[in-house]
Amino acid sequence: MKKVLVIGGGLVGSLLSANLSRHGYKVKLYERRPDVRGIELQAGKSINLALSTRGWKAVDLIGLREKIEKISIPMYGRMVHDEEGNKSLQPYGKEGQAIYSVSRGELNVCLLDKAEKEYDVEMNFDWRCVHVDFETTTAEFEHTETGEKRKETADLIFGTDGAFSQVRANMQLTRRFDYQQEFIPHGYRELLMPANADGSHKIEKNALHIWPRGGYMLIALPNLDGSYTCTLFMPYEGKDSFAALEDDEKVKRFFTEVFPDFTEMMPDIIKNYREHQLADLVIIRCYPWVNKNTAILGDASHAIVPFYGQGMNSGFEDVSVMDELIEKHNHDWEKILPEFQQLRKPDADAIATLAMRNYVEMRDLVADPGFVLRKKIEGKIYRKHPEQWMPLYSQVTFSHTRYSQALKTGMIQDRIMEEVMKRPDIESTWDSAEVEEAILEKLKALK
């Protein structure tokens, strides 16, 4: 039986541990933080996650769908709030298709419980990885409270220890390792919208709410207890920025003027704003992800910004792709690991690009009538010709199309729709057979 070390007990690490144990490996998981199962979870503690098709596939590997469905809320579309408080729902996909709002902490608890109780994964919390020796497949750890040191040698090591991974840091010291870290000029601050007195939700429960304001935005995702985890994404510097909200009076004026309907639902916006720290957004690209018998997955190898809701889903997809390779190569890791990184690297780069593009769409475009019309046209073509046209969002969120292929197809669709939207009569003819035929002809020509 091969011995496996998984370093990092977050979402990807706990899922990977359970799945490898399911395949018959003896797995030890190490995590530098305390066991989240012994900590009282709070809604609004971190950005809520949106579980979609790719993530569900990976969750199904360890039989956890039913449990997760009970702690998640389906969101069928974007509810866009304008400056006057008017709302409009933009469906995400076909009728019945949804992304699922789930608490990061509660999901982590489910995964850890499954890994430990059903798959017999050995859990080691409060142990910080300090060094990995790739030649001997050995990791060194230090206890965060006692300072005790420990060494573990295994047949395989997987680093799932997040965007600031220690496993990757050791890889960075090896020859010909490429690494790029980019902090975008925007950050985020979270707020918590409380439930009504009776525990019900103050706004539509089954939607992701967006207040787009051009250059920045506020979003809200529903929690089971009736509250909403809300996040303000905005530049650090400039006229409309976090730097401009330097005192309580400016904070109050900003929310009252820019997000009036939201502010009415917040009992003490200033206190709520000050309670949550300003946080950074980082994109990490690196390669290779494999050194001898050690590999990195999830944010350790490809951290992205959260604007497509694919950070967790792409990390979970790492696990399901590796699962397919285990079956394909019958546990031959000399074949599995090289093929894994060759397959996933282009897709990791593509979703990083798509996530930044979607930020522009969410903050600048969703309230634009031309953009809304374009989405209606694309939706019609998709319903009538699903074998020829699947909107980019649906490719990313509701299919298993490779991210790299979705990006390529999306660029072709952009070119077609840009031409179509230039038609002077598009507002009156968008639903006509003529426009439909023009789109299909252009698609045929470009393909």
URVENPE-V741645 format. One line per field, one symbol per residue. ss: DSSP state (a for helix, b for strand, c for the rest). burial: b if it has 9 or more other C-alpha atoms within 8 Angstrom, else e. A space follows every 50 residues. Layout:
BEGIN
ss = ???
burial = ???
END
This chain:
BEGIN
ss = ccbbbbbcccaaaaaaaaaaaacccbbbbbbccccaaaccccccccccbb bcaaaaaaaaacccaaaaaccbbbbcbbbbbcccccbbbbbcccccccbb bbcaaaaaaaaaaaaaaacccbbbbcbbbbbbbccccbbbbbbcccccbb bbbccbbbbccccccaaaaaaccccccbbbbbbccbbbbbbbbccccccc cccccccbbbbbccccbbbbbbcccccbbbbbbbbcccccbccccccaaa aaaaaaaacaaaaaccccaaaaaaaccbbccbbbbbbccbbccbbbccaa aacccaaaccaaaaaaaaaaaaaaaaaaccccaaaaaaaaaaaaaaaaaa aaaaaaaaaaaaaaacccaaaaaaaaaaaaaaaacccccccaaaaaaccc ccaaaaaaaaaaaaaaaaaaaccccaaaacccaaaaaaaaaaaaaac
burial = eebbbbbbbbbbbbbbbbbbbbeebbbbbbbbeeebeeeeeebbeebbbb bbbbbbbbbbbbebbeebeebbbbbbbbbbbbeeeeeeeebbbeeebbbb bbbbebbbbbbbbbbbeebebeebbbbbbbbbebeebbbbbbbbeeeeee eeebbbbbbbbbbebbbbbbbbeeeebebeeeebebbbbbbbbebbeeeb bbeeebbbbbbbbebbbbbbbbbeebbbbbbbbbbbbeeebbebbeeeeb bbebbbeebbeebeebeebbebbeebeeebbbbbbbbebbbebbbbbbbb bbbbbebbbbbbbbbbbbbbbbbebbeebeeebeebbbbbbeebbbbbbb bbebbbebbbbbbbbbbeeebbbbeebbbebbeeebeeebbbbbbbbbbe eebbebbebbebbeebbeebbeeeebeebeeeeebbeebeebbeeee
END
